[in-house]
Amino acid sequence: MSDELQYNGPEYPTQAHGTIPAFNSYEEEAHFWDTHSIADFTHETKSVKVSATRGFTANVQVRFDPETDHELEAIARERGMKKATLIRTWVLERLRQDRNRPAL
């Protein structure tokens, strides 16, 4: 495997998008954005929902019976979150409680 970074951007030449011109090379596009602000093109952009995992690296599989799984799905849906987020929140809350409990 090569240590060089691979370019994963658009193929050139690009097409124009509204008032954003077409570019013939990466350098030409870089120069354009170095001399222009995206704030000048907000009328040509659209909002997107972005969610980040905050660096979660461990994945744990937990098995539930169908009834419990459906109940978890319903609670998560009511709270506007995914089932995995609900379970992670509950586990973190419990860990916090255990950490704060006085030793016997």
C-alpha positions in Angstrom: 0.0 0.0 0.0 1.3 3.5 -0.9 1.8 6.1 1.8 0.6 8.8 -0.6 -2.9 10.2 -0.1 -5.4 9.4 -2.8 -7.5 12.2 -4.3 -11.2 11.5 -3.8 -12.6 14.8 -5.1 -14.5 15.5 -8.3 -13.3 14.7 -11.8 -12.3 17.6 -13.9 -13.5 19.4 -15.7 -16.5 20.0 -13.4 -19.8 21.4 -14.4 -21.0 24.9 -13.3 -23.5 25.1 -10.5 -25.6 28.2 -10.7 -23.1 31.1 -10.3 -20.3 28.7 -9.2 -18.2 28.3 -12.3 -16.9 25.1 -13.9 -13.3 24.2 -13.0 -10.7 22.6 -15.2 -8.4 21.5 -12.4 -8.0 21.2 -8.6 -5.7 24.2 -8.6 -8.2 26.3 -10.5 -10.9 25.4 -8.0 -8.6 26.0 -5.0 -7.8 29.4 -6.3 -11.5 30.2 -6.7 -12.3 29.2 -3.2 -9.2 31.0 -1.8 -10.5 34.2 -3.3 -14.3 33.8 -2.7 -16.4 33.1 0.3 -19.0 30.3 0.5 -21.2 33.0 2.3 -21.6 34.6 -1.1 -23.2 31.5 -2.4 -25.7 30.5 0.4 -28.6 31.0 -2.0 -27.2 28.0 -3.9 -26.7 25.7 -1.0 -29.1 23.5 1.0 -29.1 22.4 4.6 -28.3 18.8 5.4 -28.6 16.9 8.6 -25.3 15.8 10.0 -24.8 13.4 12.9 -21.5 12.6 14.4 -20.6 9.5 16.5 -18.2 11.5 18.7 -15.4 8.9 18.3 -17.3 5.8 19.4 -15.1 2.9 18.6 -16.5 -0.1 20.4 -19.6 -2.0 19.2 -21.5 -4.3 21.5 -24.2 -6.7 20.5 -27.0 -7.2 23.0 -29.8 -9.7 22.4 -33.4 -9.0 23.5 -36.7 -10.9 23.1 -39.0 -9.5 20.5 -41.3 -7.9 23.0 -38.5 -6.0 24.7 -37.0 -5.0 21.4 -40.4 -3.5 20.2 -40.8 -1.7 23.5 -37.3 -0.2 23.2 -38.1 0.8 19.6 -41.3 2.5 20.8 -39.6 4.4 23.6 -36.8 5.5 21.3 -39.3 6.7 18.7 -41.2 8.7 21.3 -38.0 10.4 22.3 -36.9 11.1 18.8 -33.8 8.9 18.8 -32.5 5.7 17.6 -32.8 2.5 19.7 -29.0 2.3 20.0 -28.8 5.9 21.3 -31.5 5.2 23.9 -29.7 2.1 25.1 -26.3 3.9 25.1 -27.9 6.8 27.1 -29.3 4.4 29.7 -26.0 2.5 30.1 -24.1 5.7 30.6 -26.6 6.9 33.1 -26.3 3.7 35.1 -22.5 3.8 35.0 -22.6 7.4 36.3 -25.0 6.2 39.1 -22.6 3.3 40.0 -19.6 5.6 40.1 -21.3 8.0 42.4 -22.6 5.3 44.8 -20.6 5.2 48.1 -18.5 2.0 48.5 -19.9 -0.5 51.0 
